[in-house]
Amino acid sequence: MQFHGEQLRMTIVRDLRDRHEAQARIHHLAHHDVLTGLPNRMAFIERAQTLLAKADAAGQTLDGGKSAYTLHFAAGELPPVSAFWSVTVYDATTQLLVANPIDRYLINSPMLPDLTRDADGGLTVYLQQDRPSADQEANWLPVPVGPFYAMLRMYWPQEAALSGAWQAPAMNPAG
């Protein structure tokens, strides 16, 4: 643009802070009860979806025919619940529980006294098709030959689980 023979530039600056604050407020209202400020059903649903593992830590689809997997909870980092938690495996094709030789379909917190703790106090769940070594068998959750998914369910989750302060561990290929 020219003005009295001189080339001029025009710059428009827009302050977006109010817009960003409004978007953050709308997001908060959509995910929290207006009266109590506690997470609502929408927040719960979004959080629950993140606890469905369909891929390992590297992003590869979980497949019992291609790999064995571990799910490691560090010492003191079990799912924060006031009731109980469970990890259940489903066949990705049929979406049914996985038939297996030990008739085990989940690992859950009521089983903790019978599970083997790691040397550091943590807990490792072994998700694999073949029977593991004797020292790992108590923590074995059988998986199908093909694709599967694992669901971590938390009953009466504590605030750390609802707010996202606690994060579920990633599924890692064994070995």
N, C-alpha and C positions, 0 to 999 in steps of 0.2 A: 504494500500500500504506500502511496506517496502523499506527502503533505508539504505544500510550498516547495516542491521540487526535491524534497529529501525522501529517501527510502525509510519507511518506518516499519517496525515489527510490533505486532500486537500479541500480548501474552494474556491468557485468561487463567486465573488461578481460582480453583474451587476448593473450599474446605470441606472434606468428606468425613470429618470426625463425627458430626452429628448423625450422618447416614449410617456409619459403621456402628455407632452406639445404639441406634434404633434397631439395626439388624440383630445385634447381639441381644438386645432386650426381647425382641420378637422370638428369637431362638430359645431364650430362657423361658419365656412364658409358654411356649409350645411344649416344653419338656419338664415343666415344674408346676406343681399345684399353686394356685394364686394365693390361697390362704396360709398354707403351711410352708411353702417354698421347697417342699420335698419333691424328689423326682416322681413324675407321673407315669402312666402306662406307656406313653410314647417313648420316654427315656428308657424304661425297662425293656421295651421291645427292641430298640436300637442296641442296647447293651447286650441283650440276650443273643442277638444275631452275631455279635462279635465272638461269642463263645462257641460257635459252631465251626469246627475245624474241618475243612475240606482239602486243605493243602498243608504241606510241611513248611518249616521256617524258610526254605529256599523258594517257596511258591509252587512246588511240584505237587500235583494231585496225589492224595494218599492212595496207595495201591499196595495191598498185602502181598500180591504176587511179585512185586518188584523190590520191596524193601520191608524191613522191620523198623519200628519206630519206638521212640521213648518220649514220655511226657514227664518232665522232671519238675517237681515242686521243691524249691529250696527250703531249708529249715525255717520254720516259722512263717512260711508263705503258702500254706494250704488255703483253699478258697475261704474267704471270711463270711461265715454264715452263723446264724443263731439256731438253725435246725440241722440240716445235713446237706451234703453235696454228692453228686455222682457223675461219673464219666461212663457214657454208653456208646457202643459202636453199632453203626447201621451199615448194611450193604447199600452202596450208592445207587445200584441199579434197581433193586427191589424196594429199597427204603425200609427193609425189615431187619429185625435183629439177626445176628449171625449165628447159625447153628455151629456148634463146636463140641469137641470131645469132653470138655469139662463142664458143660452147661453153665458157663459163666457169661453173663451179658452186660455186666457193669462192674466197675470198681467204685465203692462209695465210702463215705466217712464212717458208717457203722462197722465197716470191715477193718478199720485202722489197727485194732489190736492184733489182727491176724496177718497184716501186711509187714513186709520186711523193710525197715528203714535203712537209708544209706548211712555210711560211716559219719557223714556230717550232720545227720539228723533229718535230712531231706527225704523225699519219697519219689521214687521213680516207678512209673507204670510202663510195662513192656507191652506194646501193641504189635503183635506179629502173628503170622499164620502158624508157624511151627512152635512146638513146646520149647520153652527156654531151658536154661540150665536149672538144676534143682534149687539153687540159691535165689533164683529170680521167679520161680513158678508161682509163688504166693501173689506176686504183683502182675501176673500175666493176664492180659485182656485179649483173647483171640480175635483175629480179624479175618475177613474173607480173602480168597485168592486175588480178587480184582479190586476195583475202586471201592472205597468206603469213606464214611465221615464219622467223626466223633463229636458227641454233644456233652458239654459240661453244664450240668444243671445245678443251680444253687437255690436251695429252699430257705426262705426267710434270710435273704442276703443282707449283710451289714452295710453300713454307709460306704465303706471303702470299695465294696464291689459295685454299688450303685453309682457312685461318683466317678468311677474309673481310676481311683487312686491305686487300687489293686488291679494288676493285669494278669490274665491267665498266661501260663507259660506256652511257648511255641512247641509244636510237635516236631521232633527232630529225627531224621533217619538214624538208625542205630549203626554203630560201627565207627 
